[in-house]
C-alpha cells in the first residue's frame, strides 16, 4: 500500500517527501484529503495539524471513531502552502496509487475533502452531493476541506462538512440505489390513446416539460415526461397529442412538479390548466433547508437519490442552434421522462420530512402561494412605452447634468490633474474611493464605495458634503435607469405583447420572504424629489385599475403578537397610533403634544428594535451624543418590558439551538461562532428580526 513512498513520477517528491495513509484496511469509511501539510511531514501521519484537529472535532460531533476509519490523501507528497496542485499531478498520483488503495481498502463510503480529492472521481463537483460509484462499488461524498473552514471562519461551511459526515453514517447502512428505468416513448396520437387509461389510473404523476427555452411567451413545449416512480413515459407534445395530454393534466390524478411555476406557465400558454398539484420538491426543500444554495433537480437528485443519470444530459444551448433530428427528439423524450422519475423519487424522500414537521406551513401556505404567484407571473403587467421612453430620457438628462456638475467641482479637477485623467469615471469604485478617502480624506476607517457605506458616511457627515450628496444622487438615478428603464425594455423584448412578466421567488430570503426580478416590482421607487415617477410606467388595461395595498405596521404588530406586550396589544386593540402613544410615554407628555419629530424618533426606535439598531445608529441619525442616545433607547425599552423579555428569550434560544421559528412553524437557521463576539451579536439581532420578518411574509402569502 505504501509503495508511493519512493515515487519520483512528478516534481512534488522534491518538496519533502510523502506520508502514508493510516487506519485499518479494509475499512467501511475512507476519508480522502488533498495532500500532506508541514505538520503531517513532521509526524508522518495524515490530518494532525489544525485541519486534523477540526476533523477530529467533527468526527466527535457526528459520533464516528477515527480509529475505525481509513484516512489518506489523494496526492501523497507534500505541497508547500499557497501552491496549487495541478490537475495533471493529481490525476497521475490518483491513477498510479489511489485507485489501488481504494481497491485494497474496499470502503462502503469515501468522503472527498476538497476539490483535489474530488477531482479523482469527476471534474465538476457539488459540495454536499454524493453518488454511487460503480467502478469501486462505493458511495462517494463531496464536501469542503477543513482548511477552507479555518481560512474563512465560516460556521456554515463547517456545518456542511458535518452534514456530509452525517450522510456517510446513513450511507454506511444504505443498500438502496436508484436504477435507471425503462422509458415508454409515445410519439403518435394512436400510441397516446392506447396508453391514456393506464396513465389516468396511476396513483400519482410526476411531470416534467422539455422546452425550447426558458421564456413561456416565446418558447414552446417539445415533450412531456410522466412517471409514478415506477413507470416512465416520454410523450411528444404537438397539436395531435395536446388534447389527450390536456385531459391527463387536468384530471384529478395527484401531480408533482419540480419548480412547477415554470412548467405550469408553459402548459397554461398551450391551453392546459393543470389541476391537483399536490407537491413541489423544490418548494419543500427550501422549507426544509432555507440556507442551502442549491435549487435545481440535478443537485437534489445527487443529494437524495445519488444520481442524475448523467449520460443522458443534454447540452440545450447547442441543441437548439440547429434543426432538431429524430435522435434529438428521442433524447428529449427520455430526458423528460427521467427527470419526472427523479422528481418522484426526490419527492419520496422529502414528503415524510415535510409531513412530520412542516405539514401546515407547506400545504396550507407555501403550495397555494406558489399557485397564486404563478398566475401573477403569467398575467404580468402592462407597460406604457411612451411613459417609459420619457422617463428614460429624463433620467439620461439628469445623469448628464450631475456628471458634469461632479467633474466641474474644483476638488475633482484637482484630483484629476494629480492622477492624469480628464474625467472622473463615476462607475469606477477605485477612482471614487481615491477621491473620497485619499484626496478629500472624508474617512480614515474605510475605502469601500458600496451604497451602504456611502449612505452611512453621508449620515455621519450630517449630509454636509455637497460632492458626496451629488455622487449619491448620481448613483441612485443610474441604478434607476439600469434597473427599471433598461430592465423593462429587456423584459419587453422577451414578451410577446406590451406586458412584462417578472419572476417572483418564494424563497428569495432565508426567512421565506419573496424576491422579485426582471425587473423588481416589489420595490418600485417613487422619485418625489426629482419630479419623475417610475410608477407611471406601469398601467392597467382599459376598464381596469391598479390598486396598491399595504399592511399597517405589520412588523410591530407581529412583535406585539409574539411578546403579548400589554402596552402594544392595548394600543392596537384600541386602534391607536402606536408610535404617537409610545412617544407620549417616552417624553412624558400628552398624546396631543407629541411633535412629528418626537413621533419620528419613536418610530425609528420601534423599528430599530426589530432591525437591531444600536445607540450609535440612533445618535448618528438624530445628531445626538452617544450617552443621550443610549439613555433614550433604554427609556424606550423600559416602556415595553414584555417585548424585551421575548427578545431576550429568542436570543438565548438561537444560541442554544442555531435556529428560530416563526408563528407558522417556519424554521430559520442562523449561523454564528460562539468564539466571535461580532458573530454572536449578529445572531442575537437576527433572532429578533427573522421571526418577525418571516411571519410578515407568510401572512402576505396566506392572504394572497
C-alpha positions as CSV (number, residue, x, y, z in Angstrom):
1,X,0.0,0.0,0.0
2,X,2.9,2.4,0.7
3,X,4.8,1.9,-2.5
4,X,4.4,5.6,-3.3
5,X,6.9,6.4,-0.6
6,X,9.7,6.1,-3.2
7,X,7.8,7.6,-6.1
8,X,9.5,10.1,-8.3
9,X,6.9,10.4,-11.1
10,X,6.4,14.2,-10.6
11,X,8.3,17.1,-9.1
12,X,6.5,17.0,-5.7
13,X,8.8,14.4,-4.3
14,X,11.5,17.1,-4.2
15,X,9.4,19.2,-1.8
16,X,10.0,17.0,1.2
17,X,8.6,13.5,0.6
18,X,5.3,11.7,1.1
19,X,3.5,10.2,4.0
20,X,1.4,7.0,4.3
21,X,-2.3,6.8,5.0
22,X,-3.4,5.5,8.3
23,X,-6.2,3.3,9.6
24,X,-7.5,-0.2,9.1
25,X,-7.5,-2.0,5.7
26,X,-10.2,-2.9,4.8
27,X,-12.4,-0.2,6.3
28,X,-16.0,0.9,5.7
29,X,-15.2,4.6,5.6
30,X,-12.3,6.2,3.7
31,X,-11.6,9.9,4.4
32,X,-9.7,11.3,1.4
33,X,-7.9,14.6,1.8
34,X,-5.8,16.6,-0.7
35,X,-2.1,16.5,0.2
36,X,0.1,16.4,3.3
37,X,0.9,19.6,5.1
38,X,4.0,20.6,7.0
39,X,2.7,19.2,10.3
40,X,1.9,15.9,8.6
41,X,5.5,15.7,7.3
42,X,6.9,16.1,10.8
43,X,4.7,13.4,12.3
44,X,4.4,11.1,9.2
45,X,0.7,11.0,9.9
46,X,-2.2,12.4,7.9
47,X,-4.5,15.1,9.4
48,X,-2.7,16.0,12.6
49,X,-2.4,19.8,12.1
50,X,-5.2,22.4,12.6
51,X,-7.2,20.7,9.8
52,X,-6.8,17.4,11.6
53,X,-8.0,19.0,14.9
54,X,-11.1,20.3,13.2
55,X,-11.7,16.9,11.5
56,X,-11.4,15.2,14.9
57,X,-13.9,17.6,16.4
58,X,-16.4,17.0,13.5
59,X,-16.0,13.2,13.9
60,X,-16.8,13.5,17.6
61,X,-19.9,15.6,16.9
62,X,-21.2,13.1,14.4
63,X,-20.2,10.1,16.6
64,X,-17.6,8.4,14.3
65,X,-14.5,6.7,15.7
66,X,-11.3,7.8,13.9
67,X,-9.5,4.6,14.8
68,X,-12.0,2.7,12.6
69,X,-11.6,5.0,9.6
70,X,-9.0,4.8,6.8
71,X,-7.6,8.3,6.3
72,X,-5.2,9.4,3.5
73,X,-4.6,12.0,0.7
74,X,-5.3,12.0,-3.0
75,X,-1.8,13.4,-3.6
76,X,0.7,11.6,-1.5
77,X,3.5,14.2,-1.5
78,X,3.8,17.5,0.4
79,X,2.7,20.6,-1.4
80,X,4.0,23.9,0.0
81,X,1.4,26.2,1.4
82,X,0.0,28.6,-1.2
83,X,0.9,26.4,-4.1
84,X,-1.8,24.9,-6.3
85,X,-1.8,21.2,-7.1
86,X,-2.2,20.8,-10.9
87,X,-4.8,18.6,-12.5
88,X,-2.0,16.6,-14.1
89,X,-0.3,15.9,-10.8
90,X,-3.5,14.9,-9.0
91,X,-4.6,12.6,-11.9
92,X,-1.2,11.0,-12.2
93,X,-1.0,10.3,-8.4
94,X,-4.6,9.0,-8.4
95,X,-4.1,6.7,-11.3
96,X,-0.8,5.3,-10.0
97,X,-1.7,4.8,-6.4
98,X,-5.1,6.0,-5.2
99,X,-7.0,3.6,-7.4
100,X,-5.1,0.6,-6.0
101,X,-5.5,1.9,-2.4
102,X,-9.3,2.1,-2.8
103,X,-9.4,-1.4,-4.2
104,X,-7.5,-2.6,-1.1
105,X,-9.5,-0.6,1.5
106,X,-12.8,-1.7,-0.1
107,X,-14.8,1.2,1.6
108,X,-18.5,1.4,1.6
109,X,-18.2,5.2,1.7
110,X,-15.5,7.6,0.6
111,X,-15.6,11.3,1.8
112,X,-13.7,13.6,-0.5
113,X,-12.5,16.7,1.3
114,X,-11.9,19.5,-1.2
115,X,-11.5,19.8,-5.0
116,X,-8.3,17.8,-5.4
117,X,-9.7,14.8,-3.7
118,X,-13.0,15.1,-5.6
119,X,-11.2,15.5,-8.9
120,X,-10.2,11.9,-9.0
121,X,-13.9,10.9,-9.4
122,X,-15.3,13.7,-11.6
123,X,-14.4,17.1,-12.8
124,X,-17.4,19.1,-11.7
125,X,-18.4,18.5,-8.0
126,X,-21.2,19.9,-5.9
127,X,-20.3,20.1,-2.2
128,X,-22.8,18.2,-0.2
129,X,-23.7,15.8,-3.0
130,X,-22.9,12.1,-3.4
131,X,-23.4,9.3,-5.8
132,X,-22.8,5.5,-6.0
133,X,-19.6,4.8,-8.0
134,X,-20.0,1.5,-9.9
135,X,-16.2,1.3,-10.6
136,X,-15.4,1.0,-7.0
137,X,-18.7,-0.2,-5.6
138,X,-18.8,2.6,-3.1
139,X,-20.7,5.8,-2.2
140,X,-18.6,8.9,-2.9
141,X,-19.5,12.1,-0.9
142,X,-18.1,15.5,-1.9
143,X,-17.6,18.2,0.7
144,X,-15.2,21.1,1.8
145,X,-11.7,20.6,3.1
146,X,-11.4,21.6,6.8
147,X,-8.7,24.0,5.8
148,X,-11.2,26.1,3.9
149,X,-13.3,26.5,7.1
150,X,-10.2,27.6,9.0
151,X,-9.4,30.2,6.4
152,X,-12.9,31.5,6.0
153,X,-14.0,31.2,9.7
154,X,-17.4,30.1,8.2
155,X,-19.7,28.2,10.5
156,X,-21.9,27.5,7.5
157,X,-19.1,25.6,5.7
158,X,-18.3,23.7,8.8
159,X,-21.9,22.6,9.2
160,X,-21.9,21.5,5.6
161,X,-18.9,19.2,6.4
162,X,-20.8,17.9,9.4
163,X,-23.8,17.2,7.1
164,X,-21.5,15.2,4.8
165,X,-20.3,13.0,7.7
166,X,-23.9,12.5,8.9
167,X,-24.8,11.4,5.4
168,X,-21.9,9.0,5.5
169,X,-23.3,7.4,8.7
170,X,-26.6,6.9,6.8
171,X,-25.0,5.5,3.7
172,X,-22.9,3.1,5.7
173,X,-26.2,1.3,6.3
174,X,-27.6,2.1,2.8
175,X,-28.4,-0.6,0.4
176,X,-30.8,1.3,-1.9
177,X,-29.6,2.8,-5.2
178,X,-31.8,4.2,-7.9
179,X,-31.5,2.2,-11.1
180,X,-32.2,3.8,-14.5
181,X,-35.7,2.8,-15.6
182,X,-37.0,1.9,-19.0
183,X,-38.9,4.7,-20.8
184,X,-42.0,4.2,-22.9
185,X,-41.7,6.8,-25.7
186,X,-45.0,7.9,-27.1
187,X,-44.8,9.9,-30.4
188,X,-48.1,9.4,-32.1
189,X,-51.7,10.1,-31.1
190,X,-52.6,6.4,-31.5
191,X,-49.8,5.4,-29.1
192,X,-51.0,8.0,-26.5
193,X,-54.7,6.9,-26.9
194,X,-53.7,3.3,-26.2
195,X,-51.8,4.4,-23.0
196,X,-54.2,7.1,-21.8
197,X,-56.3,4.9,-19.5
198,X,-53.3,3.3,-17.9
199,X,-51.8,6.7,-17.2
200,X,-55.1,8.0,-15.7
201,X,-55.2,5.0,-13.3
202,X,-51.8,5.7,-11.9
203,X,-51.9,6.8,-8.2
204,X,-49.7,9.9,-8.7
205,X,-47.9,11.6,-11.6
206,X,-44.6,13.4,-11.5
207,X,-44.3,15.7,-14.6
208,X,-41.5,17.4,-16.4
209,X,-41.7,19.5,-19.6
210,X,-38.8,19.8,-22.0
211,X,-39.0,23.2,-23.8
212,X,-37.1,25.1,-26.4
213,X,-36.1,27.7,-23.8
214,X,-37.0,29.4,-20.6
215,X,-39.4,32.1,-21.8
216,X,-43.0,30.8,-21.8
217,X,-44.0,33.8,-24.0
218,X,-41.9,32.8,-27.0
219,X,-40.6,29.3,-26.4
220,X,-42.7,26.1,-26.7
221,X,-43.0,22.7,-25.1
222,X,-41.4,19.8,-27.1
223,X,-42.0,16.8,-24.8
224,X,-43.8,15.9,-21.6
225,X,-42.3,13.3,-19.2
226,X,-44.6,11.4,-16.8
227,X,-43.7,9.0,-14.0
228,X,-45.2,7.4,-11.0
229,X,-41.8,6.3,-9.6
230,X,-42.0,3.0,-11.4
231,X,-43.1,3.5,-15.0
232,X,-41.8,6.3,-17.2
233,X,-43.5,7.9,-20.2
234,X,-41.9,10.4,-22.7
235,X,-44.7,12.0,-24.7
236,X,-44.2,14.1,-27.8
237,X,-46.1,17.4,-27.4
238,X,-47.8,18.7,-30.6
239,X,-51.3,19.6,-31.9
240,X,-52.2,16.0,-32.2
241,X,-51.3,14.9,-28.6
242,X,-52.2,18.1,-26.8
243,X,-55.9,17.3,-26.2
244,X,-55.1,14.0,-24.6
245,X,-52.4,15.5,-22.5
246,X,-54.8,18.2,-21.5
247,X,-57.3,15.5,-20.3
248,X,-54.5,13.8,-18.3
249,X,-53.1,17.0,-16.8
250,X,-56.5,18.5,-16.0
251,X,-57.6,15.2,-14.4
252,X,-57.9,14.6,-10.6
253,X,-54.8,12.4,-10.5
254,X,-52.4,13.9,-7.9
255,X,-49.5,15.6,-9.6
256,X,-45.9,16.6,-8.7
257,X,-43.8,19.2,-10.4
258,X,-40.2,20.3,-9.7
259,X,-40.3,24.1,-9.9
260,X,-43.9,23.8,-11.0
261,X,-44.3,27.5,-11.8
262,X,-42.1,27.1,-14.8
263,X,-43.9,24.1,-16.3
264,X,-47.4,25.3,-15.5
265,X,-46.9,28.6,-17.2
266,X,-45.8,26.8,-20.4
267,X,-48.8,24.5,-20.2
268,X,-51.2,27.4,-19.5
269,X,-49.9,29.1,-22.6
270,X,-50.7,26.0,-24.5
271,X,-54.2,26.0,-23.2
272,X,-53.8,23.4,-20.4
273,X,-54.8,24.4,-16.8
274,X,-53.0,21.8,-14.6
275,X,-55.2,20.6,-11.7
276,X,-54.4,19.0,-8.4
277,X,-50.8,19.7,-7.9
278,X,-50.0,18.2,-4.5
279,X,-46.2,18.6,-4.2
280,X,-43.3,20.6,-5.5
281,X,-39.9,19.1,-4.2
282,X,-38.1,22.4,-4.8
283,X,-40.5,24.3,-2.5
284,X,-40.3,21.6,0.1
285,X,-36.5,21.6,0.0
286,X,-36.5,25.4,0.6
287,X,-38.7,24.9,3.6
288,X,-36.5,22.2,5.0
289,X,-33.2,23.8,4.2
290,X,-33.7,27.5,3.5
291,X,-30.0,28.4,3.7
292,X,-29.0,25.9,1.0
293,X,-27.8,27.5,-2.3
294,X,-29.0,24.5,-4.3
295,X,-32.2,24.9,-6.3
296,X,-32.2,22.5,-9.2
297,X,-33.2,19.0,-9.8
298,X,-29.7,17.9,-10.6
299,X,-28.4,19.0,-7.2
300,X,-31.3,17.5,-5.2
301,X,-31.1,14.2,-7.2
302,X,-27.5,13.9,-6.3
303,X,-28.3,14.7,-2.6
304,X,-31.2,12.4,-2.2
305,X,-31.2,9.7,-4.8
306,X,-27.5,9.7,-5.6
307,X,-27.7,10.0,-9.4
308,X,-28.7,12.3,-12.2
309,X,-28.4,9.7,-15.0
310,X,-25.6,11.9,-16.2
311,X,-25.0,10.0,-19.5
312,X,-28.3,11.4,-20.8
313,X,-27.6,15.0,-20.0
314,X,-28.3,17.3,-23.0
315,X,-26.4,20.5,-24.0
316,X,-29.5,22.6,-24.6
317,X,-27.6,25.6,-25.9
318,X,-26.0,23.7,-28.7
319,X,-29.1,21.6,-29.4
320,X,-31.4,24.5,-30.3
321,X,-28.8,26.1,-32.5
322,X,-29.8,23.7,-35.3
323,X,-32.9,21.9,-36.6
324,X,-33.9,19.0,-34.3
325,X,-33.4,15.5,-35.7
326,X,-35.4,12.3,-34.7
327,X,-32.5,11.4,-32.4
328,X,-32.7,14.7,-30.7
329,X,-36.4,14.2,-30.0
330,X,-35.6,10.7,-28.6
331,X,-33.1,12.3,-26.3
332,X,-35.6,14.9,-25.1
333,X,-38.3,12.2,-24.7
334,X,-36.0,10.2,-22.5
335,X,-34.7,13.2,-20.6
336,X,-38.1,14.5,-19.7
337,X,-39.3,11.0,-18.6
338,X,-36.1,10.5,-16.4
339,X,-36.5,14.0,-14.9
340,X,-40.1,13.1,-14.0
341,X,-38.8,9.9,-12.5
342,X,-36.1,11.7,-10.4
343,X,-38.7,14.3,-9.4
344,X,-40.9,11.5,-8.0
345,X,-38.0,9.9,-6.0
346,X,-36.8,13.3,-4.6
347,X,-40.5,13.8,-3.6
348,X,-40.4,10.3,-1.9
349,X,-37.5,11.4,0.3
350,X,-38.8,14.9,1.1
351,X,-42.5,14.3,1.8
352,X,-42.1,12.4,5.1
353,X,-39.9,15.2,6.4
354,X,-42.4,17.8,5.4
355,X,-45.3,15.8,6.8
356,X,-43.5,15.3,10.1
357,X,-42.5,18.9,10.8
358,X,-43.9,21.4,8.3
359,X,-47.3,20.0,7.2
360,X,-49.5,23.0,7.8
361,X,-46.9,25.5,6.6
362,X,-46.2,23.7,3.4
363,X,-49.7,22.5,2.3
364,X,-51.8,25.4,3.6
365,X,-49.4,28.3,2.9
366,X,-46.4,27.7,0.6
367,X,-48.0,25.5,-2.0
368,X,-51.2,27.6,-2.5
369,X,-49.0,30.8,-2.6
370,X,-47.0,29.3,-5.4
371,X,-50.1,28.8,-7.5
372,X,-51.1,32.4,-6.9
373,X,-47.6,33.6,-7.8
374,X,-47.6,31.5,-11.0
375,X,-50.8,33.3,-12.0
376,X,-49.2,36.7,-11.3
377,X,-46.1,35.9,-13.4
378,X,-48.3,34.6,-16.2
379,X,-50.5,37.6,-16.2
380,X,-47.7,40.2,-15.9
381,X,-48.3,43.9,-16.0
382,X,-48.9,46.4,-18.8
383,X,-46.2,48.9,-19.7
384,X,-46.8,52.4,-21.1
385,X,-43.9,52.5,-23.6
386,X,-44.2,56.2,-24.2
387,X,-44.0,57.0,-20.5
388,X,-41.1,54.6,-20.2
389,X,-39.3,56.5,-23.0
390,X,-40.0,59.8,-21.3
391,X,-38.6,58.5,-18.0
392,X,-35.5,57.2,-19.7
393,X,-34.9,60.5,-21.5
394,X,-35.4,62.4,-18.3
395,X,-33.0,60.2,-16.3
396,X,-30.4,60.4,-19.1
397,X,-30.6,64.2,-19.0
398,X,-30.3,64.3,-15.2
399,X,-27.3,61.9,-15.2
400,X,-25.6,64.0,-17.8
401,X,-26.1,67.2,-15.7
402,X,-24.9,65.5,-12.5
403,X,-21.9,64.0,-14.2
404,X,-20.9,67.5,-15.5
405,X,-21.5,69.1,-12.1
406,X,-19.3,66.5,-10.4
407,X,-16.5,66.8,-12.9
408,X,-16.5,70.6,-12.7
409,X,-16.1,70.6,-9.0
410,X,-12.7,72.2,-8.2
411,X,-11.6,69.4,-5.9
412,X,-12.4,66.8,-8.5
413,X,-10.4,68.8,-11.1
414,X,-7.5,68.9,-8.6
415,X,-7.8,65.1,-8.2
416,X,-7.9,64.5,-11.9
417,X,-4.8,66.6,-12.5
418,X,-3.0,64.6,-9.9
419,X,-3.8,61.2,-11.4
420,X,-3.5,62.4,-15.1
421,X,-7.2,62.0,-16.0
422,X,-9.5,64.3,-17.8
423,X,-12.8,63.0,-16.4
424,X,-13.9,61.1,-13.4
425,X,-15.3,57.6,-14.1
426,X,-18.3,57.5,-11.8
427,X,-18.6,53.8,-12.4
428,X,-15.1,53.1,-11.1
429,X,-15.1,52.1,-7.4
430,X,-11.3,52.7,-7.4
431,X,-11.5,56.3,-8.6
432,X,-14.4,57.1,-6.3
433,X,-12.5,55.6,-3.3
434,X,-9.3,57.5,-4.1
435,X,-11.3,60.8,-4.5
436,X,-13.3,60.5,-1.3
437,X,-10.9,58.9,1.1
438,X,-7.3,59.7,-0.1
439,X,-7.9,63.1,-1.8
440,X,-10.8,64.5,0.3
441,X,-10.0,62.5,3.4
442,X,-13.7,62.1,4.3
443,X,-13.0,58.9,6.3
444,X,-9.9,57.0,7.6
445,X,-11.8,53.9,8.6
446,X,-12.8,52.5,5.2
447,X,-12.1,52.5,1.5
448,X,-15.4,51.0,0.5
449,X,-17.7,52.7,-2.0
450,X,-20.7,50.5,-1.5
451,X,-24.1,52.2,-1.3
452,X,-24.5,51.2,2.4
453,X,-21.1,52.7,3.3
454,X,-21.6,55.9,1.4
455,X,-25.1,56.4,2.8
456,X,-23.7,55.8,6.3
457,X,-20.8,58.2,5.7
458,X,-23.3,60.8,4.5
459,X,-25.3,60.5,7.7
460,X,-22.1,60.8,9.8
461,X,-21.2,64.0,8.0
462,X,-24.7,65.3,8.5
463,X,-25.3,65.5,4.8
464,X,-22.9,68.5,4.8
465,X,-20.6,67.4,2.0
466,X,-22.2,68.6,-1.3
467,X,-19.9,66.5,-3.6
468,X,-20.8,63.3,-1.7
469,X,-24.5,64.2,-2.0
470,X,-24.2,64.7,-5.7
471,X,-22.4,61.4,-6.2
472,X,-25.0,59.6,-4.2
473,X,-27.8,61.3,-6.3
474,X,-26.0,60.2,-9.5
475,X,-25.7,56.6,-8.3
476,X,-29.3,56.4,-7.3
477,X,-30.5,57.7,-10.7
478,X,-28.0,55.5,-12.6
479,X,-29.4,52.5,-10.7
480,X,-33.0,53.5,-11.6
481,X,-32.1,53.8,-15.2
482,X,-30.4,50.4,-15.3
483,X,-32.8,48.5,-13.1
484,X,-36.1,49.9,-14.4
485,X,-35.6,51.5,-17.8
486,X,-33.2,49.0,-19.3
487,X,-34.7,46.2,-17.2
488,X,-38.2,46.9,-18.5
489,X,-37.0,47.3,-22.1
490,X,-35.2,43.9,-21.8
491,X,-38.3,42.3,-20.3
492,X,-40.5,43.7,-23.1
493,X,-38.1,42.2,-25.7
494,X,-38.7,38.8,-24.1
495,X,-42.5,39.3,-24.1
496,X,-45.0,38.8,-26.9
497,X,-47.0,41.8,-26.0
498,X,-46.8,45.2,-24.2
499,X,-46.8,43.3,-20.9
500,X,-43.8,42.2,-18.8
501,X,-43.7,39.0,-16.7
502,X,-41.4,39.4,-13.7
503,X,-40.2,36.4,-11.8
504,X,-41.2,36.0,-8.1
505,X,-39.1,33.8,-5.9
506,X,-40.9,32.5,-2.9
507,X,-37.6,31.7,-1.2
508,X,-35.8,34.9,-2.0
509,X,-34.6,35.2,1.6
510,X,-33.8,32.7,4.3
511,X,-36.8,33.9,6.2
512,X,-39.2,32.8,3.4
513,X,-39.7,36.4,2.2
514,X,-40.1,36.6,-1.5
515,X,-38.0,38.5,-4.0
516,X,-38.7,39.7,-7.5
517,X,-36.5,40.1,-10.6
518,X,-36.6,41.1,-14.2
519,X,-37.4,43.7,-13.0
520,X,-38.0,44.0,-9.3
521,X,-41.6,45.1,-8.9
522,X,-41.6,44.7,-5.1
523,X,-39.6,47.9,-4.6
524,X,-40.6,50.3,-7.3
525,X,-39.3,53.7,-6.2
526,X,-41.2,56.9,-6.1
527,X,-38.9,59.7,-7.0
528,X,-40.8,62.5,-5.4
529,X,-37.7,64.7,-5.1
530,X,-37.0,64.7,-8.8
531,X,-40.3,65.3,-10.5
532,X,-40.4,61.9,-12.1
533,X,-42.1,58.8,-11.1
534,X,-41.1,55.3,-12.4
535,X,-44.6,54.1,-11.2
536,X,-46.3,55.9,-14.1
537,X,-44.7,53.4,-16.5
538,X,-46.9,50.6,-15.0
539,X,-50.5,50.9,-16.1
540,X,-53.8,49.0,-16.1
541,X,-55.5,47.9,-19.3
542,X,-58.6,49.9,-20.3
543,X,-61.5,49.2,-18.0
544,X,-59.2,48.2,-15.1
545,X,-57.4,49.9,-12.2
546,X,-54.1,49.4,-10.5
547,X,-54.6,49.1,-6.7
548,X,-51.8,49.4,-4.2
549,X,-52.4,47.9,-0.7
550,X,-50.1,47.6,2.3
551,X,-50.3,46.2,5.8
552,X,-50.2,48.8,8.6
553,X,-47.2,48.4,10.8
554,X,-47.0,44.7,10.1
555,X,-43.7,44.1,11.8
556,X,-44.7,46.0,15.0
557,X,-48.0,44.1,15.2
558,X,-46.1,40.9,14.8
559,X,-43.8,41.8,17.7
560,X,-47.0,42.5,19.8
561,X,-48.3,39.1,18.9
562,X,-45.1,37.3,19.8
563,X,-44.4,39.1,23.0
564,X,-48.0,39.8,24.2
565,X,-46.7,43.1,25.4
566,X,-49.6,44.7,27.3
567,X,-49.0,48.2,26.1
568,X,-48.5,47.3,22.4
569,X,-51.5,44.9,22.5
570,X,-53.7,47.6,24.2
571,X,-52.8,50.3,21.7
572,X,-53.6,48.0,18.7
573,X,-56.8,46.8,20.2
574,X,-57.9,50.4,20.6
575,X,-56.8,51.3,17.1
576,X,-54.3,53.9,18.4
577,X,-51.4,55.5,16.6
578,X,-48.8,53.3,18.3
579,X,-45.8,55.5,17.5
580,X,-47.6,58.6,18.9
581,X,-48.7,56.8,22.0
582,X,-45.3,55.4,22.8
583,X,-43.8,58.9,22.1
584,X,-46.2,60.4,24.7
585,X,-45.0,57.9,27.3
586,X,-41.3,58.3,26.3
587,X,-41.3,62.1,26.6
588,X,-43.9,62.2,29.4
589,X,-46.3,64.4,27.5
590,X,-49.9,64.0,26.4
591,X,-50.7,62.4,23.1
592,X,-51.8,65.7,21.6
593,X,-48.5,67.4,22.5
594,X,-46.3,64.9,20.6
595,X,-44.4,66.6,17.8
596,X,-43.7,65.0,14.4
597,X,-40.0,64.9,15.2
598,X,-40.8,63.1,18.5
599,X,-43.1,60.7,16.8
600,X,-40.4,60.0,14.1
601,X,-37.8,59.3,16.7
602,X,-40.1,56.8,18.5
603,X,-41.0,55.2,15.1
604,X,-37.3,54.9,14.5
605,X,-36.9,53.2,17.9
606,X,-39.8,50.9,17.2
607,X,-38.4,49.5,14.0
608,X,-34.9,49.8,15.4
609,X,-35.8,47.1,17.9
610,X,-36.8,44.8,15.1
611,X,-33.7,45.5,12.9
612,X,-31.2,45.6,15.8
613,X,-30.2,49.2,15.6
614,X,-28.0,50.3,18.4
615,X,-27.4,53.6,20.2
616,X,-24.7,54.6,17.8
617,X,-27.1,54.4,14.9
618,X,-29.7,56.5,16.8
619,X,-27.0,59.1,17.7
620,X,-25.9,59.4,14.1
621,X,-29.5,59.6,12.7
622,X,-30.7,62.3,15.2
623,X,-27.3,64.1,15.8
624,X,-27.2,63.1,19.5
625,X,-24.2,62.3,21.6
626,X,-23.9,58.6,22.3
627,X,-24.8,58.9,26.0
628,X,-28.0,60.7,25.2
629,X,-28.9,58.1,22.5
630,X,-28.2,55.3,24.9
631,X,-30.4,56.9,27.6
632,X,-33.3,57.4,25.2
633,X,-33.1,53.8,23.9
634,X,-33.1,52.4,27.4
635,X,-36.0,54.5,28.4
636,X,-37.9,53.3,25.4
637,X,-37.2,49.7,26.1
638,X,-38.4,50.2,29.7
639,X,-41.8,51.1,28.2
640,X,-42.3,47.6,26.7
641,X,-40.8,45.1,29.2
642,X,-42.7,42.1,27.8
643,X,-41.4,42.7,24.3
644,X,-37.9,43.0,25.7
645,X,-38.4,39.7,27.6
646,X,-39.5,38.0,24.4
647,X,-36.4,39.3,22.6
648,X,-34.1,38.0,25.4
649,X,-35.8,34.6,25.2
650,X,-35.4,34.2,21.4
651,X,-31.8,35.4,21.6
652,X,-30.9,32.8,24.2
653,X,-32.9,30.2,22.1
654,X,-30.8,30.8,19.0
655,X,-27.5,30.5,20.9
656,X,-28.7,27.1,22.2
657,X,-30.3,25.8,19.0
658,X,-28.9,27.6,16.0
659,X,-32.3,28.5,14.6
660,X,-35.6,30.3,15.3
661,X,-39.2,29.6,14.3
662,X,-41.9,32.0,13.3
663,X,-45.6,31.7,14.2
664,X,-46.3,29.4,11.2
665,X,-43.6,26.9,12.2
666,X,-41.1,28.0,9.6
667,X,-37.6,27.1,10.9
668,X,-35.0,29.7,10.1
669,X,-31.3,28.8,10.7
670,X,-28.8,31.4,12.0
671,X,-25.1,30.7,11.7
672,X,-22.7,32.1,14.3
673,X,-19.4,31.3,16.1
674,X,-19.6,31.4,19.9
675,X,-15.9,32.4,20.0
676,X,-16.6,35.5,17.9
677,X,-18.3,38.4,19.7
678,X,-19.4,40.1,16.4
679,X,-20.9,36.8,15.1
680,X,-22.8,36.3,18.4
681,X,-24.1,39.9,18.3
682,X,-25.3,39.4,14.7
683,X,-27.1,36.2,15.7
684,X,-28.9,38.0,18.5
685,X,-30.1,40.7,16.2
686,X,-31.3,38.2,13.6
687,X,-33.0,36.1,16.3
688,X,-35.4,39.0,16.9
689,X,-35.7,40.1,13.2
690,X,-36.1,36.8,11.4
691,X,-39.3,35.5,13.2
692,X,-40.9,38.9,12.6
693,X,-39.8,39.3,9.0
694,X,-40.7,35.7,8.2
695,X,-44.2,36.0,9.8
696,X,-44.9,39.2,8.0
697,X,-44.1,37.5,4.7
698,X,-46.1,34.4,5.5
699,X,-49.1,36.4,6.4
700,X,-48.9,38.1,3.0
701,X,-48.8,34.6,1.3
702,X,-51.7,33.5,3.5
703,X,-53.9,36.3,2.4
704,X,-52.8,36.4,-1.3
